[in-house]
């Protein structure tokens, strides 16, 4: 990929080169709908509180990834390798499984983003990007990307530069427009996002919780920043670059979401069609603003779609090579593309694309919420492993106390995220994780390995119990609003 090509320069990467890579990898398609997702979840002050919690929590996760990269350099097979090293084979498998699910469901959100942008130019054909014409277009793009990757296509550096520019130029214009249009009176009229602008602690906490899935989605992949440590001129630059890049991106996210409350009411922002940034910019500067954002969005998302499709296929491929996934996922074609892993991944994406026309509400928001929920478990396991490694170190080890503190705070943040996601998203996540148990059992039988240790068996029983409860809730219609689909209607059909 382009980042790897850049990282192979003889002289290594300096602080600002590394920072640029970090920023480019963090700002994705999610930013184009961030204003709408934020307003749907919370009011202005609850939004600020949510970003503060996210900022602090993500810093501890960054420090955890950094520490584990240094302390456990041999665990280089992905985030799931930390889970396996710390908590056993079955837990490691679930971490890999959840990470993979998050990656390919995230691609569904990319697909919706592309055709919601095209819907601006061709409203009669694509509408809001959730009709059958859009699904046909998504499917054509999906399998076109599939064929490109099978031929061994890599993301060239000039494509990476184009994609980055496509994201940053509209973003800069958007920030300038909302800054110049900001009205203090409008911002102040509904600070708490509650009727009568009255403060209510319970309601504000609920808003902050609702914001968590939104804020975490835009930082998914932040753990990838530490992979450049081996290519830095100075090893100390990698954490500096990560923190500088993170602070810069966080500042952008805070500015655009908070300032937006000063140019439109929370109700109006929450009602914006996707992509929300283009809809709002059109109101502020006219049609050319929407054109600019939508073109930028399509270029950025297409580039991101290609990269994340490669990433989603790479996850089970690498896991299979490390015997965490079934060996068939490690099969390559003559140019080294993970042919089976890619095929299975894109078949799953295709199946989910076919459900989009029956979805009520924003398929994009539903997609990112499920993708974010799926990745919370791998993130939490990484935080727990950071704490475990630090606690097991000798008391004479330098920075041991600090690393324990980092592990505790990262773990608290991870647990808070799972709590904030709520029971409904947890149950949906169980639906996605539960089939993995069958895959794991068959893999262990084939490899003539012990299926479960005692504590793994207890975990499996918990998963089965949660799955049974999730099925009951699904049939009762309790998950309809979260999924955007009325299950009773589907059964009736």
N, C-alpha and C positions, 0 to 999 in steps of 0.2 A: 504494500500500500504506500501511498505518497509519504506518509509520516515516516515509515521505515526507510524509504529512499532518502529522505532528508537527513535521517539520523545516521546514515552511513558516511557522512562527510569525514574526511581524514582528521580534521582539526577538532571534531566534536562540536557539540551544540553549546552555545553560551547561554547566559541567563535569559536574555530577551528572546532568543530563538526558542528556547524551551517554553517560555511564557506564552509565546504566540501559538505554539502547538497545543498547549493546555487550553487556552481560550477557544481555539478553533474546534477542539474536540468536545467542548462543553456546550457551546451554543448550537442547538439543533432545531428541528422543526417545531418543537414545543413552544418556542418563543413567539411564534406567529399567532398562537391562540391563548397565550398566557393571560392577557388582559381579561378575556371573557371567562376563563376558568377561575381566575382569582375573584372576580366580582360575583360569580355564581356561588362561591364558597364563603366569602367574608367581606366585611366592610373595611374601610381604610385603616383604622387602628389595629383591628384584629389581623389584617394583612401584614402590617409592620411587625407585630409580635411574632407572627408565624415565620417571617423571613429571619428574624433574630434567632429564633429557636433553630431553624434550619441551618443558618450560618454557623452557629456554635457547634451543632451536632455534626455537620459535614466536616468541619475542621478536625474533630476528634476521629472521624472515620478516615480522613486523609492521613492523619498521623498514625493510625492503626495500620493502614496499608503500607505506609513507609517503613514502619518498624518491622513488620513481618517480612517485607522485601529484604531488609538488611539482616534480620536474625535468622530467617529461613530461606536462603537464596535457592535451595534445591526445590522448593515448592513453587515451581514456575509454570504449572499447568493450568492456572486460572484460579479464580476466587474459590472454587469448590475444593481445590487441593488443601486449603486451610481447614475447611470443615472436615475433610476426611482425616487429615493428620491429627486434628484435635478431638474428634468425636466418633471416628469409626467409618467403615465402608458405607453402611446404609445412609448415614447422615451426609457423607460426602456425595453419594449418588443423588440424594434429594436436593442438595445445594446446586449440583450441576444441572439437574432436571429443571429446577425453578429458574435458574439463570437463563437456560435455553428457552423456556416458555416465555419469559419476559422479553427476550430478544425478538422472537418471531411474532408475538402479539404486538410488540411495538411497531413492527413492520406494517401491520394492519392499520395502525394509526397513521403511518406515513402515507399509505395508499389513499386513505380518506382525505388527508391534507392536500394531496396532489389534485384530486378531482373536485374538492370544494373550491380550490383556486381556479381550476378550469371552468367551474360553474359560473364564475364571475363573467368570463368572456362568452360562454355558451350556456346561458341559464336555461333555455328551453330543452337542451340536450342533457346536461349533467345536473341541473338543479343545485342542490346543496351537497352533491357528491355522495349521496346515499341511495340513488336509484339504480335500476338494472343496467342502464347505459353506462353508468359509472363503474359498476361491477365488471362489465365486459371489458372496459378500458383498463381497469386495475388488473384483470386477469392477463390481458395481453402484455402489459408492462411487467407483471410478475414473471411470466415465463420467458420474456425477452431478456430480463436480467439473469434468469436462470441459465439461459443458453450462453450469455456472455461470460458468466463465471465458469461454466464448463469448459470454455475455450481458454481458460487461464488468464482472463483479463484482470489487470490490477488497476487500481486508481492512480493515474499518473499525477505528478506534482502540479501540473498546470490545471488539472481538473479540480484538485484540492483547493488551489488558489481561487479559481472561479467560484467554487461553492462557498468558500469563506467570504468572498466579496459580495456574493449574492445575499448572504445573511446580514453582513455588517452595514452595507450602504443603505438599504431600506430602514434598518434599525436606527441608524444615526439620524436619518431624516424624520423618522417617527418620534424619536426623543426630542428633537428640536421643535417639532410641531406641537407636541403636547405641553412642552415647557412654555412656549410662547402663548399658547391658548389657555393656560392654567388659570382658573378662577378660584380664589380663596373661599369665597362665599359658598360656591357649589361644593367644594371639598368639605367644608365645615358643616353642611346641612345634615349630613348623615354619617358622622364619624364612627359610630359604633355599629352601623348597619342594622339598627333596630328601630322599630316604630317610635316616633317621638324623640329619637336621638337620645334615649335614656340608657344609662349603663346597667347591664345585667351580667354578673360574673358568669353564671351558667351558660348564657347564650353566647358570650364572647369566647369562652373555652370551647364551645361546640364549633364556632366559626374557625377557630385556630386549628382544631382537629380536622375540619373539612379541608383546610388549606394544605395539610401535610402531603397528601397524595399528589397535589398539584406541584408543590415545591420540590419534592423528591424526584418527580419525573424529569424535570429539566436538568437535574444533576446526575441522572443515570449515566454510568460510564466514567464517572470522575476517578474511579480506581485505576483507569487506564493511564493516568498521568505518570504514575510511578514507573512505568515500563521503560521510560527513556533514561533512567539513571545510569545505565551502562554506556550511554552515548554522550553523556555530559562532559564538558571540559573539566568541570569540578563537580564531584559528587554532591557537595553541599548545595549546588545550584538547583538540584531537582526539587527539594522541598521548598526553597525560596520561590521558584517558578510556579510550583503548584499553588502555594498560598497567595502569591501576587495575582496569578490568573484567576483563582477562585474568588478573591476579593473583588477583582474587576468585574467579573461576570455577575457576582451577587449584587454589586452596585447597580449594574445595568437592569437586572431583574427588578430590584426594589424601586428604582426610579420609574421604570415604565409602568409598573402595576400601581404604584401609589399616585403618581402624577395623573394617571388616567381618571382617577376619581374627581379630579379638578376640571375635567372637560366634559364629563357626562355623568349622569346619576348611576348608582350601583345597578338599579333595575335595567337601565338602558344598556350598560356594559354587559350585563349577564345575558341579555337577549340578543347580542350581536351574533350574526351568522359566522361560520368558519370560512376563511381565516379572519379572525376578529381584528387583527392589526390593520388589514386592508380596509375593512368596513369603517373603522374609526378614522383612519387617515383620510378616507374619501370624504367624510363629513367635515374634516378640518381644512383640507387643502383642495378638494375637488377630485374628479375621476382619475387624474393622472397619478395621484397618490396610491389609489387602489391598484392601478395597472402596475406601478413600480413594485409594490409589495407582493402582488400575486406572481409576477414574473420571477422576482427574487425567491419567493417561496418555492415555486416549481423547480427551479434550478437547484436550490439548496436541498429540497426533499429528495429529488431524484438522485443527487449525489449521496445523500445520507441513506437512501433506500439501498443503493448498490453496496455501500460500505457495511450497512447493518445486515444485509442478506448474507454477505460473506462472513460476517461475524457470527450470525445465528447458525450458519452451517459449520463454522469452525469450532464452535463450542462442543457439540457431541463428537466431532471428529477427533479433537484433542483428548476428550474424555475417554473415547474408545481406545486411543493409543496408550492411555495410562490405565486401561482396564477398569475404568469407572463406568463406562457405557458398554453396551454390547459391541463385540468386535466388528460386526458388519458395518458400523458407522465409520470405521477407519478406512474403508475401501476408497481408493483413488482412481482417477482415470490417467491417461498417459501424460497429461500435463500437470498432474499433481492436484487437481481439484477434488474436493471431498464429495464424490458423486452421489453416494447413498445418503449421506447426511444432508446434502443440499436438496435432494429429491424429497425426502421425508419432511424436511422443514417446510418446503414450498407447497407440498400437498396439504399440510395442516393449515398454512396461510390461506390457500385456495378455499378450503372447506369453510373457514371462518368468514371469508369475503362473501360467500353466498348467503350468509345470515344478515348482512348489512341492510338490505331493503326492508326487512321486517322489524328493524330496530327503531324504537321510539326515542326521541331525544338525540343527543349528539353521539354518533358512533365513535367519533374521535375521542371525546372525553371518557366514554366507557372503556375504550381500548387502552388509553394511557393509565386509567385507574387500575384495570386488571393487570397490566404489564408491571406497574409499580408495585402492586400488592405481591405479585409473584417474586419480585426481586428482594423484598424485605427480608425473607428468611435467609438467603445467602449473605446479605449485608449483616444481619444479626449474628450469624454464625462466625463471620470474620471478626466482629467485635468481641464475641465471647472467646475466640481463640487468642486474640491479642491479650485479653485479660489472663487467660490460662497460662500462656507462655511467660508473661511478665511475673506472675505469681510463683512460677516454678523456677525462676532464676535465683541464683545465689544472692544473698543480701549484699554482697560486696560488688555486684555488677553495677556499673555506672548508669545512672538515670533509671534504675529499677523502680523507685517510688513514683517518678513521673510517668513511666510507662504503665504502671498499675493504675494511676489516676486516669490516663488516657483510655485504658481498657474499660474502666468503670463507667466513665462518661459516655464512651461510644456505645457501650452495652445499654445504658439507661436510655440513650437516644433511640437505639434500635427497638427496644421494647416499647417505647412511647410511640414509635411509628406504627408498629403492629396494632397497638391499642387504638391509635388515632384512625387507622384505616377502617376499623369497625368490624363487627361480627359478620355483616353481610359480605364484605369483600374477603374476609378470612374464609368463609364458607365457599365462596366461588373459587378461591385459591386452592382449597381442599379438592374441589372437582378436578383441578388441573394437576395437582400433585398425586392424587390417589392412583390413577392409571400407571404411574411410574413404579408403584410397588410390584405390579405384575411383571413389568419389564425387568426389574431388579431380581425378583425371585427366579424367573426363567434364566437370567444371565448367571446367577450363582449356581443353579442346577447344572447348566451347561458346562461351567468351569469347574464343577465338582468341588465347590466351596461350601462351607457352612453358611446357611441362608441368613440366620440372625443370631447374634449373641442375645443374652437374656434381656439386657436393657434395650437393644434394638427391637426385640420382639414386643416389648412394652410400648415402644414408640409406634410400631406398626399397628398395634391394637388401638392406640389413641387415634391414629389416622383413619382407621376403619370406622371407629365410632363417630368421628367428626363427619366422615363421608356419609354415613347412614343418616345422621342428623341433617346434613346439607340436602340430601335427597328429599327428606320429609319436608324441609322448608321450601324447597323448589316446587314440589307438588302442591304445597299449600299456597303458593303464589307470593311468598314472603320476599323472594328475590327478584320479582318482576321489575320493580323500579330500578334496581341496581343494574340489571342486565339490559333493560330497555326492551324486553320482550315479554308478552303475556303468555306464560306457559300453558294456562288453561285453554287459550285459543288454539295453540299449537296441537295440544292433545285432542281437542274437539275436531280439528281438521283431519 
